[in-house]
Amino acid sequence: MSRVFIAGSSTGLGLMAGQLLIEQGHDVQAHLTQVWLAVGDDAAGVSGQYFYHRCTRETHPAATSTAVQDGLLAACVHLSGVELPAAS
């Protein structure tokens, strides 16, 4: 089969085209991981993981740091002037 490059394949017609081409055995490039996650069974039921080129990857430690998350939220409040509701 052929290698196909698709832009805008994460939604709509691009996603449908990517799914169809993968099912037909084509090597679809561009947004490949998103299409693979949408139509493949390999990652079915997997949640909370970071994928890169159809493989799980470790995230940067800051991605799971509550201190970094709190700092980001504080910056959003400071910049927007909108107070966020307290966590319940």
C-alpha positions as CSV (number, residue, x, y, z in Angstrom):
1,M,0.0,0.0,0.0
2,S,1.0,3.6,-0.2
3,R,2.1,6.3,2.3
4,V,-0.5,9.0,2.6
5,F,0.0,12.4,4.2
6,I,-3.2,14.0,5.7
7,A,-3.4,17.4,7.3
8,G,-6.4,18.1,9.6
9,S,-7.0,14.5,10.3
10,S,-8.1,14.9,13.9
11,T,-11.7,15.6,13.2
12,G,-14.4,15.6,10.4
13,L,-13.6,14.4,6.9
14,G,-9.8,14.2,7.6
15,L,-10.5,11.8,10.4
16,M,-12.9,9.7,8.4
17,A,-10.4,9.6,5.4
18,G,-7.6,8.6,7.8
19,Q,-9.6,5.8,9.3
20,L,-10.6,4.5,5.9
21,L,-7.1,4.6,4.6
22,I,-5.7,2.8,7.7
23,E,-8.4,0.1,7.4
24,Q,-7.3,-0.4,3.8
25,G,-3.7,-0.9,4.9
26,H,-2.2,2.5,3.9
27,D,0.6,4.1,5.9
28,V,-1.1,7.3,7.0
29,Q,1.2,10.1,8.2
30,A,0.3,13.4,9.9
31,H,-1.7,13.2,13.0
32,L,-0.9,9.5,12.9
33,T,-1.1,8.9,16.6
34,Q,-4.6,10.6,16.9
35,V,-6.0,8.5,14.0
36,W,-4.4,5.3,15.4
37,L,-6.0,6.0,18.9
38,A,-9.4,6.7,17.3
39,V,-9.5,3.5,15.1
40,G,-7.0,1.1,16.6
41,D,-7.6,-1.6,19.2
42,D,-4.1,-1.4,20.5
43,A,-4.8,1.4,23.0
44,A,-8.5,0.6,23.6
45,G,-9.5,1.5,27.1
46,V,-6.2,3.3,27.8
47,S,-6.7,6.6,29.5
48,G,-4.4,9.1,31.1
49,Q,-1.3,8.2,29.1
50,Y,0.8,10.3,26.8
51,F,1.4,9.0,23.3
52,Y,4.0,9.9,20.8
53,H,4.4,8.1,17.4
54,R,1.9,5.4,18.6
55,C,4.0,4.6,21.7
56,T,3.5,5.6,25.4
57,R,6.0,8.1,26.6
58,E,6.9,9.4,30.1
59,T,5.6,13.0,30.6
60,H,7.7,15.8,31.9
61,P,7.6,15.7,35.8
62,A,6.0,19.1,35.8
63,A,2.9,17.6,34.1
64,T,2.0,15.7,37.2
65,S,3.2,18.3,39.8
66,T,0.4,19.8,41.8
67,A,2.6,22.8,42.6
68,V,3.0,23.5,38.9
69,Q,-0.7,23.1,38.4
70,D,-1.5,25.5,41.3
71,G,1.0,28.0,39.9
72,L,-0.6,27.8,36.5
73,L,-4.1,28.4,38.0
74,A,-2.8,31.3,40.1
75,A,-1.3,32.9,36.9
76,C,-4.6,32.5,35.1
77,V,-6.5,34.2,38.0
78,H,-3.9,37.0,38.0
79,L,-4.0,37.6,34.3
80,S,-7.7,37.3,33.8
81,G,-8.9,38.8,37.1
82,V,-11.4,35.9,37.3
83,E,-11.4,33.9,40.6
84,L,-11.8,30.2,40.1
85,P,-14.2,28.2,42.3
86,A,-12.7,26.4,45.2
87,A,-12.0,22.7,44.7
88,S,-14.6,20.4,46.3
